[in-house]
Amino acid sequence: MTWRRGPIGGHARIGEAVGQDACDPRAPRLSVFGPGPAAAAGGHAYTGVQAAKHGKGRDDKAQVQFHYDVSNAFYALFLDPEMVYSCAYFRDWEADLATAQIAKLDMSCRKLRLRPGETLLDIGCGWGGLVCHAAQHYGVRAHGVTLSEAQFDFATKKVRRLGLEDSVAIELRDFRDLSGIEFDKIASIGMFEHVGLDNRDGYFRHIRSLLKPRGIYLHHAIARPMKATEKKFRKGSPEFRALVKYIFPGGELDHIGGSTDAMERNGFEIHDTEGWREHYGRTCRLWTERLYANREAAYREAGEAKTKIWLIYLAGCALAFERGTVGIFQTVATKRARGASGLPPTREDLYA
Ligand SMILES: C[S@@+](CC[C@H](N)C(=O)[O-])C[C@H]1O[C@@H](n2cnc3c(N)ncnc32)[C@H](O)[C@@H]1O
């Protein structure tokens, strides 16, 4: 598995970066990561059908924390000031990362058509970027859930720092434990990748149960292009299997049709689907450049081996988006109800 020359310099293999061939199944697992919760659990992060298949003992929290709890200081070395860890939106390709991430938060709020006093659930709220932006600029009452303790600590402090305690609540909680409450709007940004293909139906059914009739759901997720058959699609590539093993335990990517089919099957009406592939290529390239520029600090924070693996992962993701071997889509859907959807007749308001 080789990658073209990128900002981290030269051709590289994941294993070479740390002195062993990590892609060789006979190679010992990288000691910096240990066996990895994905391997220990035998599948991806989301329980449900998969849990039934793989039996008890799967630990979603462990899988999520494996990736996100490297340390907040480490992520701050390459993310923007709002700590958004998903695709930015470049109104102009020359825009810097901070500007593009604010534009993405804002575009997400526009697509959700947030109004003052509405309630918003952000599933997988990360470091709290969207919930804080939505409360500050759109006057909503926002509820964010994450499985990462480091993110929870950071987001809770951010809410306090911004004086948003009355309008933003952050919980260290699996979103599947939420029930008996309905939100006006729900966002899921960069979280669906944790769910797993066999769990799509349960996932969308649960989101539907948390949404008011005609409530808007914004679905933002990385996707792989569909292959000739579902069987070929599910096979995946060796590169992706290595990524799951060493970086993103539990990760699994759908094709966009698989996701929208599942949404429709589970009571959603699809309104818009917008591809942001090149935006994510640019985002990942900027993340790589920033982490590379800050590599000495990253070595001190997370260790040299882990930093190098992260650099290769980010550069590999940049290439994959740039080449088009993966894509990313924002899909706007509503909880299906008879009659008018409640959306405006055109999308002009989004791009004004
Ligand atoms: C790639 S991060 C995206 C964070 C944020 N939405 C952003 O755009 O910056 C994925 C998030 O999903 C969360 N997550 C994954 N599975 C979850 C679950 N079952 N319940 C709640 N949060 C979950 C992780 O903790 C993390 O915050």
PDBQT file of the ligand as one rigid body, heavy atoms in Angstrom, charges set to zero:
ROOT
HETATM    1  C1  LIG A 401     -15.735  12.197  13.840  1.00  0.00    +0.000 C 
HETATM    2  S1  LIG A 401     -16.403  12.668  15.408  1.00  0.00    +0.000 S 
HETATM    3  C2  LIG A 401     -17.368  14.026  14.838  1.00  0.00    +0.000 C 
HETATM    4  C3  LIG A 401     -17.578  15.026  15.936  1.00  0.00    +0.000 C 
HETATM    5  C4  LIG A 401     -18.406  16.254  15.532  1.00  0.00    +0.000 C 
HETATM    6  N1  LIG A 401     -19.714  15.910  15.043  1.00  0.00    +0.000 N 
HETATM    7  C5  LIG A 401     -17.655  17.113  14.550  1.00  0.00    +0.000 C 
HETATM    8  O1  LIG A 401     -18.129  17.280  13.426  1.00  0.00    +0.000 OA
HETATM    9  O2  LIG A 401     -16.627  17.654  14.924  1.00  0.00    +0.000 OA
HETATM   10  C6  LIG A 401     -17.619  11.379  15.790  1.00  0.00    +0.000 C 
HETATM   11  C7  LIG A 401     -18.356  11.570  17.116  1.00  0.00    +0.000 C 
HETATM   12  O3  LIG A 401     -19.322  10.519  17.263  1.00  0.00    +0.000 OA
HETATM   13  C8  LIG A 401     -19.368  10.166  18.646  1.00  0.00    +0.000 C 
HETATM   14  N2  LIG A 401     -20.052   8.868  18.771  1.00  0.00    +0.000 N 
HETATM   15  C9  LIG A 401     -19.777   7.686  18.153  1.00  0.00    +0.000 A 
HETATM   16  N3  LIG A 401     -20.672   6.741  18.502  1.00  0.00    +0.000 NA
HETATM   17  C10 LIG A 401     -21.557   7.354  19.351  1.00  0.00    +0.000 A 
HETATM   18  C11 LIG A 401     -22.729   6.920  20.045  1.00  0.00    +0.000 A 
HETATM   19  N4  LIG A 401     -23.177   5.662  19.931  1.00  0.00    +0.000 N 
HETATM   20  N5  LIG A 401     -23.397   7.806  20.836  1.00  0.00    +0.000 NA
HETATM   21  C12 LIG A 401     -22.946   9.073  20.961  1.00  0.00    +0.000 A 
HETATM   22  N6  LIG A 401     -21.848   9.554  20.313  1.00  0.00    +0.000 NA
HETATM   23  C13 LIG A 401     -21.165   8.697  19.528  1.00  0.00    +0.000 A 
HETATM   24  C14 LIG A 401     -17.928  10.229  19.068  1.00  0.00    +0.000 C 
HETATM   25  O4  LIG A 401     -17.818  10.284  20.473  1.00  0.00    +0.000 OA
HETATM   26  C15 LIG A 401     -17.527  11.539  18.356  1.00  0.00    +0.000 C 
HETATM   27  O5  LIG A 401     -17.906  12.633  19.171  1.00  0.00    +0.000 OA
ENDROOT
TORSDOF 0
